[in-house]
Amino acid sequence: MKASLSERLRSLPFYILPHHAISWCIFKLARIRWKPFKNLAIRTYTQLHSVNMAEAEITDKYSYENLNAFFTRALKSESRPLASDDDNWVCPVDGAVSQAGKIENGRIFQAKGRDYSLLELLGGDEAQAGTFDNGNFATLYLSPRDYHRIHMPVDAELNTMTYIPGRLFSVAAYTVKAIPRLFARNERVVCRFETKHGPMVMVLVGAINVSATETIWHGLVTSIGSKMKKFDYAAGEVTLKRGDEMGRFNLGSTVILITTENFILDDSIEAGAAVYMGRKIGRASSL
């Protein structure tokens, strides 16, 4: 459904808030190690959000050195087993499906009455956008209570990484309904991979309080600056296996998985569905 009047009104402050200043403050606060402060912050956070600590490698929430370490905590390997059959692609994150489906005429569906350009999302790279026109997408939202590490859906080799500066609108459900072209306006990191099934892109979208996106091969990406920057990688320089960690967010945000048209999303990947890292997200149709 379209955004309600209430959702539009709740979204209005995000147009004028100093997104990056707020996020910088949260970045600093989340890294304070002083025990009384960080324990209070973690206790308050877990009171506000239902976090399942039984799944974490370190189950004592106060053992983490700061709030950020708690946000980005690792899980026990048995907590997220990978889907059977290596030809099944796995979901890269825990969270919920915001939207999923076909990329139609270069447009990606955001919410009822709202879509945005694949070309704009990818930073104006026409060749790359053309590769995925009429392909498939899955927009996956990570809430504050979710596991915040991002994993590989399939074995792949990194080709390029592009940092695209932008706003830091909230990516909560009500703002996604209300703010036009939200994902193509927010700061993001576009990672293009080559798989045995063809090319794939993972877009890591920043949001307010989440301007600290990291990848395992680069480290903190969103500290690069205010201009778009592209990084090219030689063949074999960064090769990752299905289920390997590839990056992480602070707090929650969104990952957009983009594939060519020879990929079929699993029937379970539909708007509103809960997803977990390691579960089947789809399969290449050529297999």
N, C-alpha and C positions, 0 to 999 in steps of 0.2 A: 504494500500500500504506500501511497505518497506520504510525505512528512506531514504530521499534524501541526496545528498552530502552536501547540506546546513545544513540539520538537524544533520547530523553526525558531521560536523565541529562545529556547535553551541554547541554540547554536549561535545566536547573534553575537554574544560576547567574544567568541573565538575570532571574529573579524578584527577586533581591536586590541585583543590581549597581546602583550609582548612575548610571543611564543618562545623565541630563543633565549631571552633573558630568564624567563621562568624555568625553562629546561636546564639552563646553565646552573641555576641555584639548586635545583633538584639533583643534578649531577654531583655537585660539591657535597650536599648534605648526605647523599646516599653513600659517600665514601668516607665519612667520619668514623674513626675507629674508637673514639672514646667510649668505653664500655657502658656507662649509664645512658648516654644518648642513643647509641646504636641498639641497645637492648630495648629501650623504650620505643624506638622507631619500629623494630621488628615486632614487638608485642602489639603495638597499635595496628600495624599492617595486618597481622594475622587475625586480629579481632574484626577488622573491616572486611577481610576476604577469607573465604574458606580454602585454606591451603592444606593439601594432604601431605604431611611430612613423613608418613610411613613409606612413601615411594622414594624419598630422597636418600642419597648415599650417606649424608650426615643428617640424622633425624632430630638432633638437638638444635632447635632454631637459634639458640643463643651462642652456639659454637662458631657461627659465621663472623668473620672479622668486621663486617659492616653490612649495611642494608643492601648495597649492591651485590655483595657476595651471596646474600640470601636470595635476592631476586633471580640470580643466574645460577642457582644451585644445580648440581648434577643429580640425575636420578640413578637408581640401581638399574643395571642392565636388564634384569628380569622384569622390571616394571614396564618396559616398552619393547616386547619382543617384535621382531620384524615379520611381516606377512610371509607365509610360505611361498615357495616358487620365486626364484630370483627375477623372473620376467614380470612379476607384479611390482609396479612402482609403489612406494610407501609414502604416507603422508609425512611432510617434513616437520610438522609442529603439532602441539596440543592446541586446542581452541575450538572454534566454531566456524562453519562455512558461512561467509557473508553472502556470496553469490558464486555460481559456477555455471559453465556452459560453453557455448560457441562464441568465438569472436566473429561478429557479423559485420562485413564491409569495413573492417578496421576499427570497429567500436566495441567497447567492453561494457557490459551492463553493470551499473553500480547499485541502483535501486529503482523502484517504479518511477518512471518519468525522468530518470537520470542515467546518462552513460558518459563515457569519455573516450578519447582517442588513444588507440594503442601507440600511434606515432608519438603523441605527446608524452605518454607514460614512459616511453623508451628514450626520451631526451632528443627527439627529432631525428633519430637514425632511420632513414627511409629504407635502407637495405634490410636492416634487422626487422623492422615492422612488416615489410613485405613478406619475409620468411614465415611469419606467424599469422598473417591475414587469413581469416577463416579457419584458424586453429581452435584450440580450447584454452580455457582459463579456469582457475579456482582461486578465489579470494578468501584467505584464511585469517580470521581475527583471533589474536591472542589477548585474553582478558588479563587484568592484574593478578588473578589467582593462578594463572596457568604457568606451566613450565616454559621458560623463555629461551631455550636453546633451539637452534634450527639445524635440521639434518638433511642429508641428501636423499631424494626420492629414488635414485638409481645410480649405478656406477657412471661417472662422468668426468670429463676433463674440462677445466676452466679455459675459456678463450679470452674473455674480456670482463672487466669490472668498470662500471661507470658510476661515479658519484654525481648526483643531480641535486643541487641546493633547492630549497623551497620553503614553504610555510610548514607549520607543525600543528595543523588542526587536529583535534581529537579524532580518533577513528572509531569511537563508540557508535552503536547502531543508530542512535538518533541523529548524529552529525552526518553519517553516511547517507541517510535519507534526505537531509536538509541542505547540505553544502554541495553545490555543483562541482563536478570534476575533482573531487577531493583527492583521490589517490594520485592524479596527475599533477596536482598542485603542491603536495607535500614533498619534503625532502625524502630522497630515496637512493638506494644502491641497487643498480641493475647488474646482475651476474648472468652472463651467457655461458652455457656449457654445451659440450658435444657429447652425445650418448650413442650407443649402438643403434638406437632407434631414431636418431636425428637430433637436431638442436633443441635446447630447452633453456628457458630463462626463469630465474627466480628474482623477483623484485622485493627488496626489503624496504618497507615503507615506514618512515619515522612518524612520530606523533608527539604531541605536547608531553613533556616529561621523558621522552624517549629519543632524545637527540644524541644517542651514544650507541650507534649500531656498529657491531664488530664482525669481521670475518676472521677465520682461523689463519688465513694466509697473509693478511694485511694488518690485523689488529684493529684499532679504532679507526673507522672510515670517516665518520661524520665530523672529524676535526680538521678535515682537509682545507676548508675555506668556503668562500662565497661564490666560487665559480665551478662550473661543471668540469670534471676531469675524468679522462678515460685511461685505463691501465690495460695494456695488452700482455698476454702471457704466452710463452713459447710452448710448443707441443711437449707434453709430459712434465711441465713445470709444476702444475697443481692438478693432481689426479686424486679423486675422492671415491670411496666405495659407498654403495647403498647403505644408508643408516649412519654414515660418518657425520660428525658435527661439522657444519660449515660456517656457522655464525651464531650470534645471540643479540637479543634486545635487553635493554633495561625496562622494567615495568612491562607493559603490553604493547603490541602494535599489530602489524599486518604483513603477511607474506602473500604475494600474488605469483602463482605458478602458471607459466605460459608454455604451451606445447604446440607442435604442428598438428595438422588435421588428422594424422595417422595415429593419434593417441585417443583412447576412449576412456573417459572418466567413469569410475565405478558408480553404479546406481545410487549408492549411499551418499554420494557427494552432492548434496542439495542444500539450498539456503536454509539456515537454522540448525543443521545437523551438527552434533558434537563430533569432533575428530581427535584422534590421538596419534602421536608420532609412532610410526612403525606399522600402522594398519594400512590395508590396501587403499590406494587412491585411484588406481586405474591401470591400464595395460595398453601397450602398443598394438594397434589393430592389425599390423602386418604379421604378427606372430600367430 
